[in-house]
């Protein structure tokens, strides 16, 4: 008989496995979306279609990160919460 310890990580933690494993990739997606928005804002007007698409992508990346943290029972850092509110307020969603 095999004995295994449940750590709350791995396949037993839900259909997507441990949500903590997704966090590094989600942070990379946030960085990429921030860079894209910065480029769009430098090259075009803030209200341009391209800038708004970039803002939507950033909000989506921030929301995905927040959801992964919530699934892992981790708090959303205040600065990221504030950034999400700001970007939403600027028309990101």
C-alpha positions in Angstrom: 0.0 0.0 0.0 1.3 3.4 -1.0 1.1 6.4 1.2 1.1 9.9 -0.1 1.0 13.1 1.7 -1.5 15.7 0.6 0.2 19.1 0.4 -2.6 21.0 -1.3 -0.5 21.1 -4.4 -0.7 19.1 -7.6 -3.6 17.4 -9.3 -5.6 17.0 -6.2 -5.9 20.7 -5.7 -8.3 21.2 -8.6 -8.8 20.8 -12.3 -6.0 23.1 -13.2 -3.6 21.7 -10.6 -1.8 24.1 -8.2 -2.7 27.6 -9.2 0.6 28.8 -7.7 2.4 27.2 -10.7 0.6 29.6 -13.1 1.7 32.7 -11.2 5.2 33.2 -12.8 3.7 33.0 -16.3 0.9 35.3 -15.3 3.4 37.9 -14.0 5.3 37.6 -17.3 2.0 38.3 -19.1 1.4 41.4 -17.0 4.9 42.7 -17.8 4.4 42.0 -21.5 1.0 43.8 -21.5 2.5 46.8 -19.6 5.3 47.1 -22.2 2.8 46.9 -25.1 0.6 49.6 -23.5 3.6 51.8 -22.9 4.7 51.4 -26.6 1.2 52.2 -27.8 0.9 55.3 -25.6 4.3 56.5 -26.8 3.4 56.0 -30.5 -0.3 56.9 -30.5 -2.9 58.9 -28.7 -4.1 57.5 -25.4 -7.6 57.0 -26.9 -6.5 55.2 -30.0 -7.9 51.8 -30.8 -4.5 50.2 -30.4 -3.9 51.8 -27.0 -7.3 50.7 -25.8 -6.7 47.1 -27.0 -3.4 47.2 -25.2 -5.2 48.5 -22.0 -7.8 45.7 -22.3 -5.0 43.2 -22.6 -3.3 44.6 -19.5 -6.6 44.5 -17.5 -7.2 40.9 -18.6 -3.6 39.9 -17.5 -4.1 41.6 -14.1 -7.5 39.9 -13.7 -6.0 36.5 -14.5 -3.3 37.1 -12.0 -5.7 38.2 -9.3 -7.9 35.1 -10.0 -4.8 32.8 -9.6 -3.9 34.4 -6.4 -7.4 34.0 -5.1 -7.5 30.4 -6.1 -4.2 29.9 -4.2 -5.6 31.7 -1.2 -3.0 34.4 -1.5 -3.6 38.2 -1.2 -3.5 40.5 -4.1 -0.7 43.0 -3.5 -2.1 46.5 -3.0 -0.2 48.1 -5.8 -1.5 45.5 -8.3 -5.1 46.0 -6.9 -4.6 49.8 -7.4 -3.3 49.3 -10.9 -6.2 47.1 -11.8 -8.7 49.7 -10.5 -6.8 52.5 -12.4 -6.7 50.6 -15.7 -10.3 49.6 -15.4 -11.2 53.2 -14.7 -9.3 54.4 -17.8 -11.4 52.2 -19.9 -9.8 48.8 -19.7 -13.1 47.0 -19.0 
